[in-house]
Amino acid sequence: GWLRKFLPLSSSLLAGEQAKQRTVLGVLSENELRSRSFSQASERGVRPPFSPLQDFTLQQPLFFSTGEPVVQMQLEHGQLPAHLPRWSSDESLTTEEVLCVSEYAGDIHQHLKEREVFRPKPGYLENHPEVTAGMRVVVVDWLAEVVQEYKLQSETLHLAVNYLDRFLSRTAHVKRVKLQLVGTAALLIAAKYEEIFPPEMDEFVYITDSTYSRRQLAHMEHAFLKVLDFKMAAPTTHQFLSLFMSIHPVCAITENLALYVAELSLLEVDLFPRYTPSVVAAAAYSLAAYTVSKSLWPDSLHTFTGYTVVDILPCVTDLHQLYVSAETHPQQAIRGKYMSSKYCRVSLIPPPNVLSFA
């Protein structure tokens, strides 16, 4: 199978058992084909990671981290619309064309920095006794593979993980069997926000092996928007990296290596929520530049961001450790993505043994 089933996985993961090898998946040939009907989905060979579970019921109300029950959802038949309209008040924060206009770069950077408050709180898994860091990393790895197979944007993955972590940091007692539903809803919303042709909702139902129905997914989408207060324009590491590389361009290998280590940071829930997305982006840029050309944080970006090497050094060190261990990490979707020639096969580049500037 593509991934081992979720319920067996959670116990074997705790026992330290190695994940099974994934099979090769079918892919969509063009972005426009994402709008194909659900009846055609099985022909692409995109298979779900988890087995069907019980029908969706919210066992307990959702809580903010303070413990006050501010959101209790009664997810009853017919109460919520089958599909919520897309929001249009906040457009995507960055596009490649806008980022390349240096006249606006400072304003874009200031706007992104102001919105860095929209990130998860460190240690939020303490509020979810049934959810472990290992379970979360399996869901993120699965989201990365779905994004790759449906040819979605890297920004969609970063947004989805931001939504997932923020939702979990503002709620409590999410059940283990609902974690896949939470991850699927996060990706659904991120795709609607970022993609020109997002997959249909039935596609998201299909990739869960119909574990959850269309209605259940719509209910969870509604819960997300309510818990996150419709604040979906969250700056990501990917956005800051795109901005930094428009200010101080680098070669294709360095660019893709920076994107690779930035995506690796999405797997770690304990370390990287301590850093802002702009710091992670600066660290990814510096680590990639050091690996490829032994250069570091350029003066132009020091002037633009105000960050010095000393400011980003702790994050560079943590990213380097993650980069070193990536080859032996149980989850390999992100590393596999960057083995492609499209990304200059940067995940095959050996990391530096030591950081001599540290």
C-alpha positions in Angstrom: 0.0 0.0 0.0 0.9 3.7 -0.2 1.2 4.2 3.5 0.4 1.8 6.3 -3.1 2.2 7.8 -3.4 4.9 10.4 -4.5 2.9 13.4 -1.9 0.2 13.0 0.6 2.9 12.2 0.1 4.8 15.4 1.0 1.8 17.6 3.9 0.6 15.4 5.2 4.1 15.2 5.4 4.2 19.0 7.3 0.9 18.9 9.8 2.5 16.5 9.0 0.2 13.5 10.1 1.4 10.1 7.5 2.6 7.7 6.7 0.5 4.6 8.0 1.4 1.2 5.5 3.5 -0.8 4.5 2.4 -4.2 4.8 4.7 -7.3 1.8 6.9 -7.7 0.1 8.1 -10.8 0.2 11.9 -11.4 -1.8 14.5 -13.1 -0.4 15.7 -16.3 -1.6 19.3 -16.2 -2.8 21.6 -13.5 -6.1 22.1 -15.3 -6.9 18.4 -14.9 -7.4 18.8 -11.2 -11.0 19.6 -11.8 -11.8 16.1 -13.1 -14.7 14.4 -11.5 -14.5 12.0 -8.6 -15.4 9.1 -10.8 -12.0 9.5 -12.6 -9.9 9.8 -9.5 -9.2 6.1 -9.1 -7.7 6.0 -12.6 -4.8 8.2 -11.5 -3.8 5.7 -8.8 -3.7 8.3 -6.0 -4.4 6.1 -3.1 -5.2 7.0 0.5 -2.9 6.4 3.4 -5.4 5.3 6.0 -8.2 2.8 6.4 -11.9 3.8 6.8 -12.7 4.7 10.4 -15.9 5.3 12.3 -18.4 8.0 11.2 -17.4 11.5 12.2 -18.6 12.7 15.6 -17.0 15.3 17.7 -16.5 13.5 21.0 -15.7 16.7 23.0 -16.2 20.4 22.3 -13.2 22.2 20.9 -11.4 24.5 23.4 -8.9 27.3 23.1 -5.7 26.6 24.9 -6.9 28.5 28.0 -9.4 25.7 28.5 -12.5 27.9 28.0 -15.1 26.3 25.8 -15.5 29.0 23.2 -16.3 26.7 20.3 -18.6 23.8 20.6 -19.7 22.6 17.2 -22.9 20.7 16.8 -22.2 18.9 13.6 -25.7 17.6 12.9 -27.2 16.7 9.6 -28.2 19.7 7.5 -27.0 22.4 9.9 -24.0 23.5 7.8 -23.9 24.1 4.0 -22.4 21.3 2.0 -19.7 23.6 0.7 -18.7 27.0 2.0 -17.9 29.9 -0.5 -14.3 30.9 -1.1 -13.2 34.0 0.7 -11.9 36.8 -1.4 -11.1 39.6 1.1 -7.5 38.5 1.4 -5.6 37.6 -1.7 -2.4 35.7 -1.7 0.3 37.7 0.0 3.0 37.2 -2.6 3.3 36.3 -6.2 6.5 35.9 -8.2 5.7 38.9 -10.4 5.1 41.2 -7.4 8.1 40.0 -5.5 10.4 40.9 -8.4 9.3 44.5 -8.3 11.9 45.9 -5.9 9.8 49.1 -5.4 7.3 47.1 -3.3 9.7 44.7 -1.7 10.1 46.7 1.5 6.3 47.1 1.9 5.7 43.4 1.3 8.3 42.4 3.8 6.8 44.8 6.4 3.4 43.4 5.8 4.6 39.8 6.1 6.4 40.6 9.3 3.3 42.1 10.8 1.4 39.0 10.1 3.9 36.6 11.7 1.7 36.5 14.7 -0.5 34.0 12.8 1.6 31.0 13.8 1.2 28.1 16.2 2.2 28.1 19.8 5.1 25.8 20.7 4.2 22.7 22.7 0.5 22.7 21.7 0.5 18.8 21.5 0.3 18.8 25.3 -3.3 19.8 24.9 -4.0 16.7 22.8 -3.3 13.5 24.8 -4.2 11.2 21.9 -2.0 12.9 19.3 1.7 12.4 19.3 4.5 14.2 17.4 5.0 11.0 15.4 1.3 11.0 14.3 1.5 14.6 13.3 4.7 14.0 11.2 3.0 11.1 9.4 0.1 13.4 8.5 2.4 16.2 7.3 4.5 13.7 5.2 1.2 12.5 3.7 0.1 16.0 2.9 3.5 16.6 1.2 3.0 13.6 -1.0 -0.6 14.6 -1.9 0.6 18.1 -2.8 3.3 16.5 -5.0 1.0 14.1 -6.8 -1.6 16.7 -7.5 1.0 19.1 -8.7 0.0 21.8 -6.2 2.2 24.7 -5.2 4.8 24.4 -2.5 3.2 27.4 -0.8 0.0 25.3 -0.6 1.8 22.8 1.6 3.3 25.5 3.8 -0.1 27.1 4.3 -1.7 23.7 5.0 0.8 22.9 7.7 0.4 26.4 9.2 -3.4 25.9 9.3 -3.0 22.4 10.8 -0.7 23.6 13.6 -2.6 26.7 14.4 -5.9 24.8 14.6 -4.3 22.3 17.0 -2.7 25.0 19.0 -6.1 26.7 19.6 -8.0 23.5 20.4 -7.7 20.7 22.8 -8.6 17.0 23.0 -8.7 16.3 19.2 -9.2 12.6 18.9 -6.5 10.4 17.2 -9.0 9.1 14.7 -9.9 12.7 13.6 -6.3 13.8 12.9 -6.4 12.8 9.2 -9.7 14.8 8.9 -8.0 17.8 10.4 -5.1 17.5 8.0 -7.3 17.0 5.0 -9.4 20.1 5.8 -6.2 22.1 6.3 -5.0 21.1 2.8 -8.5 21.7 1.3 -8.6 25.3 2.6 -4.9 26.0 1.6 -5.6 24.7 -2.0 -8.7 27.0 -2.3 -6.6 29.9 -1.1 -3.5 29.4 -3.2 -4.3 27.3 -6.3 -5.9 28.5 -9.5 -7.5 25.1 -10.1 -7.8 23.5 -6.6 -8.9 19.8 -6.5 -12.6 19.3 -6.0 -13.8 18.3 -2.5 -14.6 14.8 -3.8 -10.9 14.4 -4.6 -10.1 15.1 -0.9 -12.7 12.6 0.2 -11.2 10.0 -2.2 -7.6 10.4 -0.9 -8.9 9.5 2.6 -10.3 6.3 1.1 -13.8 7.7 1.9 -12.9 7.5 5.6 -14.9 10.8 5.8 -17.8 12.0 3.8 -18.1 15.2 1.9 -20.4 16.6 4.6 -18.0 15.7 7.4 -15.2 17.4 5.5 -17.3 20.5 5.0 -18.1 20.5 8.7 -14.4 20.4 9.6 -13.7 23.2 7.1 -16.3 25.3 8.9 -14.6 24.4 12.2 -11.2 25.5 10.8 -12.5 28.9 9.6 -14.3 29.5 12.9 -11.3 28.5 15.1 -8.8 30.5 13.0 -11.3 33.4 12.8 -11.0 33.5 9.0 -7.4 34.7 9.3 -6.0 32.7 6.4 -3.4 35.1 5.0 -0.6 33.7 7.1 3.0 34.4 6.0 5.1 31.3 5.5 8.7 30.4 5.3 8.2 29.8 1.5 6.9 33.4 1.0 9.9 34.9 2.9 12.3 32.7 0.9 10.8 33.8 -2.4 11.1 37.4 -1.3 14.8 37.0 -0.1 15.8 35.3 -3.3 14.2 38.1 -5.4 16.3 40.7 -3.4 19.5 38.7 -3.7 19.2 36.0 -6.4 21.1 32.7 -6.2 21.8 29.9 -8.5 19.2 27.2 -9.2 20.9 24.6 -7.0 21.1 27.0 -4.0 17.5 28.1 -4.5 16.1 24.5 -4.6 18.3 23.5 -1.7 16.9 26.3 0.4 13.4 25.3 -0.5 14.2 21.7 0.4 15.5 22.4 3.9 12.6 24.9 4.5 10.1 22.1 3.7 12.0 19.7 5.9 11.3 22.1 8.8 7.6 21.4 8.4 8.1 17.9 9.8 9.4 19.1 13.2 6.9 20.3 15.7 9.2 20.7 18.6 11.9 22.9 17.2 10.8 25.2 14.5 7.6 26.7 15.9 9.9 28.6 18.3 11.2 30.6 15.3 9.3 33.0 13.1 8.9 32.1 9.4 11.2 34.9 8.4 14.0 33.5 10.6 13.5 30.0 9.3 13.6 31.4 5.7 16.8 33.3 6.5 18.4 30.2 8.0 17.4 28.0 5.0 18.9 30.6 2.7 22.1 30.8 4.6 22.5 27.0 5.0 21.9 26.4 1.3 24.3 29.2 0.4 26.9 27.8 2.7 26.5 24.2 1.5 26.8 25.2 -2.2 29.3 28.1 -2.2 30.5 28.5 1.4 28.9 31.9 1.5 26.4 33.0 4.2 24.0 35.8 4.8 24.7 38.5 2.2 25.0 42.2 3.2 22.0 43.1 1.0 19.7 40.8 3.0 21.2 41.9 6.3 20.3 45.5 5.3 16.9 44.5 4.0 15.8 42.4 7.0 17.8 43.7 9.8 18.9 40.1 10.7 22.5 39.4 11.4 24.2 36.0 11.2 24.1 35.9 15.0 20.4 36.4 14.9 19.7 33.4 12.6 22.6 31.1 13.8 20.5 29.0 16.3 18.0 28.2 13.5 20.7 27.5 11.0 22.2 25.0 13.5 18.8 23.3 14.0 18.2 23.2 10.2 21.6 21.7 9.7 20.9 18.8 12.1 17.6 18.2 10.3 19.3 18.2 7.0 21.9 15.7 8.2 19.3 13.3 9.5 16.9 13.6 6.5 18.3 10.5 4.8 17.4 8.3 7.7 14.1 10.0 8.6 11.2 7.5 8.5 9.2 9.9 6.4 10.7 10.5 2.9 8.1 12.3 0.8 9.8 15.7 0.9 13.3 14.2 0.3 11.8 12.1 -2.5 10.3 15.2 -4.1 13.7 17.0 -4.2 15.4 14.0 -5.8 13.7 15.0 -9.1 15.7 16.7 -11.8 13.1 19.4 -11.7 14.6 20.5 -8.3 18.2 19.8 -9.4 18.2 16.6 -7.2 19.3 18.8 -4.3 18.2 16.2 -1.6 21.1 14.1 -2.9 23.6 16.8 -2.1 25.4 15.7 1.1 25.2 18.3 3.9 28.3 19.8 5.3 29.7 17.8 8.2 30.2 20.8 10.4 29.3 24.4 10.2 32.7 26.1 10.5 31.2 29.5 11.1 29.1 28.2 14.1 
